[in-house]
Amino acid sequence: ACYLGLWKDPTRALFCETSLSSKLAAYAAVGVPIIFDGPENSVVWRLMNKYSAGMLIENIPQSDGKYLVELFSNREAWGEYVQRNGKMCCREFLMDTNIQKKNIIKLLVENQVV
């Protein structure tokens, strides 16, 4: 599993709400479960929650390690996280997919950028 943490400091809230860590894309591409420790209003939280791509631990007490024990001992859960991460990676981070989704080429041609 890979750990990804973001600030919970209110002075960094805008950054967390609007920025996507490249670690998320890298971890999803590798195909391992992701343990995210950060605010619920972050881009990372929203994507991971959308795909159920890992553990979202903002509200789990730090002293409660049962969730991590379950992650590392339950092969079925681990496999499900891996599959969902692959889906998130393909749908959100691949350039070809995003070009098709947003029809970027057509927009560039129409606006005489290309």
N, C-alpha and C positions, 0 to 999 in steps of 0.2 A: 504494500500500500504506500501511497505517497501523501505527504502532509502539505497542505496549503493554508497558510494563515494570512489574514489581513487585519489591519488596525481596527480596533473598536473605539478608538479615541474620537470623540465628536468633531474635533478639528479636522479630521481626515475623512469625514462622512461623504463629502462630494466626490472625492477620489474613488472611494469604494462603490458608490452608486453608479459611477459613469465609466470606470476603467475595468478592463478585463486583463487579468494576469496571464501572460503567455505560458506560465506554468500549467494552467488548466488545460490548454490545448496540448501541451507536451505530455502531460500525465494521461490524458484521454487517449492520445495516439499510442502510447505505450501499452495501454490496455490493463491498467491495474486500478483497483479501487482507490478513490480519493477521499482523504479525510480533510474536510474543510472547517476551519475555525475562524469565523469572521461574522460580520453583521448580516442580518437577514435581508437588509435592503440593498445588498451588493449584487453586482452583475453575476459574480461567481455563484452566489447562493441561488439566484433565480434560475440559472442554467442547470446547476446540479439538481435542484428541486424538480425542474421540468422533466429531466430524464432519470430521476432517482439514481444518479450516477455515483453516489458515495454517501459518506456519513457527514451530516451537517450537525456540528457539535456546539453551536453557540449556546444553546440552552441546556446542555448536559453538564452537570456539575463536574469540575475537574477531578474530584476524588472518585468519581464513579467510572471505573475502567471496564465494566461489564460489556459495554458496547464494543470496545476494542477487542476484548477476548472473544466475543461472538464473531466479529469480523474475521479474525485470524483462525478461528477453529471451525467455522462453518463453510465448507467447500462450496456448497450450493449457493449460499449468499454471495461468496466471493465471485463465483462464476457469473451470477446475475449482474453484479456491479461491472464486471469486465465487459459483458455484452452491452449493457446500457452506455458505458463509456465509449465503446466503439460506435454506437448509434449517435451519441452526442458529437463525437469527433467528425463523423461523416456528414451530419446534417448542419453543423454549426461552423466548422473550422476548415473544411476543404475549399480551396479557391474555386475549383470548377463548379461545385455545388452552389456556392454563393453567387458566382457570376450568373448561373442559370436562374437562381431564385430571384435575383434582383434585376435580371435582364440588363446587366451593366453594358454589355457590348452594344446593344441596340441604342441605349441612351447616349453612349459616347458617339456613335455614328450620327444619330439624329441631331446632336448638338455640335457636330463637326469638330469634335475633339480628336478623332482618329482619322 
